[in-house]
Amino acid sequence: MIHDRERSGIGMTSARTRERLIDRLKAEGVKNPAVLDRLRAVPRHLFVDEALASRAYEDTALPIGFSQTISQPYIVAAMTEALIEGAAGRKLTRVLEIGTGCGYQTAVLTGFAQHVYSVERIQPLLERARGILRELRISNVSLRHADGFRGWPSQAPFQGILVAAAPEQVPVELTEQLDEGGVLIIPIGARGRQTLVRVTRAGDEFNREELMPVSFVPFVEGTST
């Protein structure tokens, strides 16, 4: 059970430490006040190993096991902001996340979507994330152990899709699951040469914008237990 004291944090995970992170995100160009408020509210220290809790509010990626990382807060904020801006005022009823990981980006997304559907290929990571989200009483989320390349067809169409791993090309299966006007935020490219891309559906056309250089783990097909 996560108690209020653990949720709010102490010492290096205190509100003051979180506020320093928010100031840094503003300085780096994150402008959406709702996104900043959400990152301020979500207790990132609960999503990392206890030994790394003192570093939870640094603007850096941290290891979470299985050769995976919790994304840098700036990247979480930038991707969330890009999704919201791309939606251009349209309601995000259903959002698909590919790559649940530790559940931190998932928790941020649940503040902006009626329901988040999140897919993770590594089962132990998914179960850990499920436990944390449950303890935080985040209920507008469904998690699934599955191959992210396939998306979640039975729950499509989605107004937004956010991908936390980098394929070399945009998976057709994901663009097909976008609703009309839906937005896909995805890093594209080989390791070391990746670009964050926003793809917006307009009928049978998909408009692509390149947003910023990024570095993500590769998008791997299949599942792992």
C-alpha positions as CSV (number, residue, x, y, z in Angstrom):
1,M,0.0,0.0,0.0
2,I,1.4,3.4,-1.0
3,H,0.8,5.8,1.9
4,D,0.4,9.6,1.5
5,R,3.9,10.2,2.8
6,E,5.4,7.9,0.2
7,R,3.3,9.5,-2.5
8,S,4.3,13.0,-1.7
9,G,8.0,12.0,-1.1
10,I,10.6,13.2,1.4
11,G,14.1,14.6,1.1
12,M,15.2,14.4,-2.5
13,T,11.7,13.4,-3.7
14,S,10.0,16.4,-1.9
15,A,7.7,19.0,-3.5
16,R,10.6,21.4,-3.6
17,T,12.7,19.0,-5.6
18,R,9.8,18.4,-8.0
19,E,9.4,22.1,-8.5
20,R,13.0,22.4,-9.6
21,L,12.3,19.8,-12.3
22,I,9.2,21.8,-13.4
23,D,11.3,25.0,-13.6
24,R,13.9,23.1,-15.8
25,L,11.2,21.8,-18.1
26,K,9.9,25.3,-18.6
27,A,13.4,26.5,-19.4
28,E,13.7,23.7,-21.9
29,G,10.6,24.8,-23.7
30,V,7.6,22.9,-22.3
31,K,4.8,25.5,-22.3
32,N,1.5,23.6,-21.7
33,P,0.5,24.4,-18.1
34,A,-1.7,21.3,-17.9
35,V,1.3,19.1,-18.9
36,L,3.5,20.8,-16.4
37,D,0.9,20.4,-13.7
38,R,0.5,16.7,-14.5
39,L,4.3,16.0,-14.2
40,R,4.3,17.9,-11.0
41,A,1.5,15.7,-9.6
42,V,2.7,12.3,-10.7
43,P,5.2,10.9,-8.1
44,R,8.0,9.7,-10.4
45,H,10.0,8.3,-7.5
46,L,7.4,5.5,-7.1
47,F,8.2,4.3,-10.6
48,V,11.9,3.6,-10.1
49,D,13.8,1.3,-7.8
50,E,14.1,2.6,-4.3
51,A,17.9,2.9,-4.7
52,L,17.3,5.4,-7.5
53,A,14.5,7.4,-5.8
54,S,16.9,10.2,-4.9
55,R,17.5,10.8,-8.6
56,A,13.8,10.5,-9.7
57,Y,13.4,14.2,-10.3
58,E,16.5,14.7,-12.3
59,D,15.8,15.3,-15.9
60,T,17.3,12.1,-17.1
61,A,16.4,8.6,-18.1
62,L,17.0,5.9,-15.4
63,P,17.2,2.1,-15.7
64,I,14.1,0.0,-14.8
65,G,15.5,-3.4,-15.6
66,F,15.2,-5.7,-18.7
67,S,17.5,-3.2,-20.6
68,Q,14.7,-0.7,-20.5
69,T,14.5,2.8,-19.0
70,I,12.0,5.3,-17.5
71,S,12.0,8.1,-20.0
72,Q,13.6,11.5,-19.3
73,P,10.9,13.8,-17.9
74,Y,11.5,16.4,-20.7
75,I,10.7,13.7,-23.3
76,V,7.6,12.6,-21.4
77,A,6.4,16.2,-21.3
78,A,7.3,16.9,-24.9
79,M,5.6,13.8,-26.3
80,T,2.5,14.5,-24.2
81,E,2.5,18.1,-25.3
82,A,2.9,17.1,-29.0
83,L,-0.1,14.7,-28.6
84,I,-2.3,17.4,-27.1
85,E,-1.3,20.0,-29.6
86,G,-1.8,17.6,-32.5
87,A,-5.3,16.8,-31.3
88,A,-6.1,20.6,-31.7
89,G,-8.9,20.7,-29.2
90,R,-10.4,17.3,-30.2
91,K,-11.3,15.2,-27.2
92,L,-8.9,12.3,-26.5
93,T,-11.4,9.6,-25.7
94,R,-9.2,6.7,-26.3
95,V,-5.4,6.8,-26.3
96,L,-3.1,3.9,-27.1
97,E,0.3,3.7,-25.5
98,I,2.9,1.3,-26.9
99,G,5.5,0.4,-24.3
100,T,4.1,0.7,-20.8
101,G,7.5,0.2,-19.2
102,C,7.3,1.2,-15.5
103,G,4.0,3.0,-16.1
104,Y,5.2,6.6,-15.6
105,Q,4.2,7.9,-19.0
106,T,1.0,5.9,-18.7
107,A,0.2,7.8,-15.5
108,V,0.9,11.1,-17.1
109,L,-1.4,10.2,-20.1
110,T,-4.3,9.2,-17.9
111,G,-4.6,12.9,-17.0
112,F,-5.5,13.8,-20.6
113,A,-7.5,10.9,-22.0
114,Q,-10.9,9.4,-21.0
115,H,-9.2,6.0,-21.2
116,V,-5.6,4.9,-21.9
117,Y,-4.9,1.4,-23.4
118,S,-1.3,0.5,-22.8
119,V,0.6,-2.5,-24.3
120,E,3.9,-3.9,-23.0
121,R,5.9,-6.8,-24.4
122,I,7.8,-7.6,-21.2
123,Q,5.4,-9.2,-18.7
124,P,7.3,-8.5,-15.4
125,L,7.5,-4.8,-16.3
126,L,3.8,-4.8,-17.0
127,E,2.9,-6.5,-13.7
128,R,5.0,-4.0,-11.8
129,A,3.4,-1.1,-13.6
130,R,-0.1,-2.5,-12.9
131,G,0.7,-2.6,-9.2
132,I,1.9,1.0,-9.0
133,L,-1.0,2.3,-11.1
134,R,-3.5,0.4,-8.9
135,E,-1.9,1.8,-5.7
136,L,-2.2,5.3,-7.1
137,R,-5.9,4.6,-7.7
138,I,-5.5,5.3,-11.5
139,S,-8.5,3.5,-12.9
140,N,-8.9,4.9,-16.5
141,V,-6.3,2.5,-17.9
142,S,-6.2,-1.0,-19.4
143,L,-3.0,-2.9,-19.7
144,R,-2.1,-5.7,-22.0
145,H,0.9,-8.1,-22.4
146,A,1.2,-8.2,-26.2
147,D,3.3,-7.3,-29.2
148,G,3.3,-3.5,-29.6
149,F,3.7,-3.7,-33.4
150,R,0.1,-5.0,-33.5
151,G,-1.4,-2.2,-31.4
152,W,-4.7,-3.1,-29.9
153,P,-7.1,-3.6,-32.8
154,S,-10.2,-4.6,-30.7
155,Q,-10.1,-1.2,-29.0
156,A,-9.4,0.9,-32.1
157,P,-9.9,3.6,-33.4
158,F,-7.8,5.8,-31.2
159,Q,-7.7,9.6,-31.1
160,G,-4.1,9.4,-30.0
161,I,-1.3,6.8,-30.1
162,L,2.0,7.3,-28.3
163,V,5.0,5.0,-28.8
164,A,7.9,4.7,-26.4
165,A,10.3,2.7,-28.5
166,A,11.8,3.4,-31.9
167,P,11.1,1.4,-35.1
168,E,12.9,2.3,-38.3
169,Q,9.6,2.9,-40.1
170,V,6.1,3.8,-38.9
171,P,4.2,0.5,-38.4
172,V,1.3,0.4,-40.8
173,E,-0.8,-1.5,-38.2
174,L,-0.6,1.6,-35.9
175,T,-1.6,4.2,-38.5
176,E,-4.6,2.0,-39.4
177,Q,-5.8,2.1,-35.8
178,L,-5.9,6.0,-35.8
179,D,-9.3,7.6,-35.8
180,E,-10.0,10.4,-38.3
181,G,-7.9,13.3,-37.2
182,G,-6.1,11.0,-34.8
183,V,-2.5,11.7,-33.9
184,L,0.5,9.3,-33.6
185,I,3.6,10.4,-31.7
186,I,6.5,8.0,-32.4
187,P,10.3,8.1,-32.5
188,I,11.6,6.8,-35.9
189,G,15.1,5.7,-36.9
190,A,18.1,3.5,-36.1
191,R,19.8,3.8,-32.7
192,G,21.6,7.2,-32.5
193,R,19.7,8.7,-35.4
194,Q,16.1,9.0,-34.2
195,T,13.6,11.7,-34.8
196,L,10.3,12.2,-32.9
197,V,7.5,12.3,-35.5
198,R,3.9,13.3,-35.4
199,V,1.6,11.6,-37.8
200,T,-2.0,13.0,-38.3
201,R,-4.7,11.0,-40.1
202,A,-6.8,12.9,-42.7
203,G,-8.9,10.2,-44.4
204,D,-6.6,7.8,-46.2
205,E,-3.7,10.3,-46.0
206,F,-1.2,10.5,-43.1
207,N,0.5,13.9,-42.7
208,R,4.0,13.6,-41.1
209,E,5.8,16.3,-39.1
210,E,9.4,15.9,-37.7
211,L,9.5,17.4,-34.2
212,M,12.9,16.9,-32.6
213,P,15.9,14.5,-32.3
214,V,15.5,11.8,-29.6
215,S,17.0,8.6,-28.3
216,F,14.9,5.6,-27.5
217,V,15.4,1.9,-27.1
218,P,14.6,0.0,-30.3
219,F,11.1,-1.2,-31.0
220,V,11.2,-5.0,-30.7
221,E,8.6,-7.3,-32.1
222,G,7.2,-10.2,-30.1
223,T,6.7,-10.7,-26.4
224,S,8.8,-11.8,-23.4
225,T,7.7,-13.4,-20.2
